[in-house]
Structure formats: C-alpha cells, structure tokens
Amino acid sequence: MTSPQPRFYAARLAGTAVFDPIGESVGKIRDVVVLPQARGAARAVGFVVEVPGKRRVFLPVTRVTSIMPGQVISSGVLNLRRFEKRSGEQLVIGDLLERTVSLLDGSGRATVQDVGLEQNRQHDWVVAKLYLRRLKTGSGLSKLVSRGETLTVDQSAVKGLFGSDTEQSAALLLASYQDLKPADLADIVQELDAKRRIELAAELADDRLADVLEELPEDTRVEVLTGLESSRAADVLDEMDPDDAADLVQELPDQVAETLLGLMEPEEAEDVRRLLAYDEYTAGGMMTTEPLITAPETPVAHCLAMISREELSPALASTVHVCRSPLETPTGKLLGIVHFQHLLRERPDRPVGEILDADRHTVEPQVPLSGVTREMATYNLVSIPVVDDEGRLLGAVTVDDVLDHVLPDDWREQDEPPVTTGQIDLSEIARSIQSDSTTTDDSRKG
C-alpha cells in the first residue's frame, strides 16, 4: 500500500512563515505561482513571499526543501527583486480564487474556494485538487444570499480555470492586500494587467486610491485614472494632495484635464489650477497649498493637536506656519514658523506667536528645483515656505516633494539588486547579483 502523496492547499498556506536552514524567519507566504501546461496539470514554479518592509519577492519552488503545517523551509538564498508575474503565469490566490468554472459532468458551475497542490512522480508540485462551492440557481438576491454545497474535484473535472472570461472578484483580491501601505499596494497594482487594475481601483475607497495613485509611475496612474468614470476620477483628485493632483492633471490630455477640473470641488480645483500655473520643476510647481497654518494668538496646545492628525505626512507635520488672516493660501503676511519640537518644550496655553523660530528660510515660487534643493540641504530643512513678493504664504515644499523630482522619472519601476537572507557571505551576494532573473530559477522556464 502506497503512502499518500504530500499535498498543501494554497489559501491555507498563505501567511505561513518561511525559514532558512538555520531557523531564521525570512518572510511569509502570500501566494503560489503556477504555470498552466498544454497537457496535464498546471505546475507550481514558486511562491510569492512577503519579506520585511512589505516587499513581495519570488521564491522558486526548487529552493523549497520542506512544506509543513506552520512552516516552509527554503535553501537560504532569497532574491529581493520585486516580484513580477511573467507571461502565462497565474497567482493561485490573486487570480484563481473565486473564479467561476464549469463542471464537465454537466452538473453546473462553481466558484474556486481553494486549490490543492501535490507532488507527482517527477517531484514537481502540480495543481491536483480544487475545493469548489456550487453556484445556486436563481437570480437577484436569492442567488447572492444562498450558498451552494461544497465539493472537492480533480483539476481535470472542470473547464475555465485558466480562462480569461471569468475573473476573480476584485473585492476578494483587495481584501488580501488590505494591510499594505500605499506604496506597497502600488507595487501590486503595477504587476496587474490593465483590466485588473481598473477592477481593483473600482473597489478602493477614494482616499485609498488617491494615496496609491501618488505612488504609481506616470503612465500607470494616467491609465488608471482615465479608466474610471469622470465623476469618480474627479472625486479621487479631490482626495489627493494638491501638488500630486496637479502633477497628474498635467499628464492628462487637455480636454480630459479640463473636464475633471470642472467636476472637482471648486476649492480643490482652484488649488490645482494655481499650481498648474508654475513650471513643474520650480518651488511653485512642487509646493503643497495646504501646509499647517495658524494665527499668532493660537495656543501651543491647539497647534500640537493640529500636527497629531493621522493623515498628515511627517514632513508637513514638522512645521506650523504662523500668518496674518486670511489663514488659507495665499494667506496674509507670513510672520514665521514653529517646529514641532519647539512646541513640545512650551507650556500649552502660550500663544504660538510668542515663540516664532528666529531662523526663517523662504523661497519664491519661481525658484528652480536646484535652488530649493540647495536651500533645504544647507539648512537641514524638511520643509520650506513658499512666499510671494508681499511675504504672503503660498504653500510649502517638503523633502518628499523634492525627492520625487530629483529621482529619475522611472525610479518607482526600478528593482533593487538581489541580496540574500540569513547567514550568507558577500561572495554569495555577488553571485546573486550576477545571476539576475535569467539564472535565478530554472523552475520558472518552460
């Protein structure tokens, strides 16, 4: 009597820790990458592993020495290049779960709830079993509310598993990524095809999508925004920081840009139009029009409450601008600034106008990027006020705005060089770098 073949189910494996041979945790399994075959079952080529920093990388199946409940053990070398799905590959969790398939015995249709993989005689991991839930007949709410029976079948017992006509629910896909930071979710969006990007964007809340768009390369964010209905696209632009919204609007065709500006909230649209009047690589083009602004009589306690708002970036929260009325840009005369560390040292009831920082550095909106960069570097600033000829505050340039303009246009698409995990020496790092993606894993070929 033969012993049962080892098997694992992909959805149950998600979240399992990955260890190197000496027992150090290097990441967690987030997905399984499979390659459909012209004949026979789809073959697993590796795993998507989330390493510290929420970065998702590829672990070839040939470097997995053991798969057990609660742990996956690898050979110890992990290439930290950002995972990119290759042509023909499918993600079990990202692409196949909730996909609708037809049962070949004619008993109806079902949705995929989980995928079981087994080792065959050649020791390849292949898709062997599908855990399904039958679709109930009917229509409307009755079909949505009622839940069909579950069953486990061979992959060969269904059709449509790898077809493009039935796609996974974008809501389920989004749920698997809900804990990611915007920059990490942007990496995932970048890996999807155009259709899936729009489906995922449709499921994201406006503010969440706005944060993600700010992290995407130029061509991708234009593609996503123009794929939305005009009213939805305008709502998303409303949620973006004015400087980021202006950068995005500037990349759109003129007619589309004017349409969206007309649909935006008037105040938000006005801020964007003001920024569009400046060259992109000047202080005016980079600044945000919504820095922290307060009157001189405002107590310190109120200022500390302002900077504690969760939605503020650390750079914006670092500085309070004290101005004469009006307190929206363009303001009355800028009296000075106070850094948050200074606020922490003062009594809560003291008016902020009494503790203005002695050193005040400002730039005019026409100052080029090089001048802004030099000023901020010279005085170790994380933000700098932008003022007009009359000393009124127009906005502020933060260090992250400067970095976005100093780095190459395609910096978001560039991969980090491969490195290693665990107790690996520098010679192995060099070999890993030289190997690149073409020699990293033979299991992904074919």
Secondary structure, DSSP 8 states (H G I E B T S, - for coil): ------EEEHHHHTT-EEE-TTS-EEEEEEEEEEE--SSSS-EEEEEEEEETTTEEEEEEGGGEEEEETTEEEE-S----SB----TT-EEIIIIITT-EEEETTSS-EEEEEEEEEEE-TTS-EEEEEEEEEE--SS-HHHHHHS---EEEEEGGGEE-SS-SSS---HHHHHHTTTTS-HHHHHHHHHHS-HHHHHHHHHHS-HHHHHHHHTTS-HHHHHHHHHTS-HHHHHHHHHHS-HHHHHHHHHHS-HHHHHHHHHHS-HHHHHHHHHHHTS-TTBHHHH-BS---EE-TT-BHHHHHHHHT-TTS-HHHHTEEEEE-S--SSS-SBEEEEEEHHHHHTS-TTSBGGGS--S----B-TT-BHHHHHHHHHHTT-SEEEEE-TT-BEEEEEEHHHHHHHHS-TTGGG--------SS--HHHHHHHHHHHHHHH-GGG--
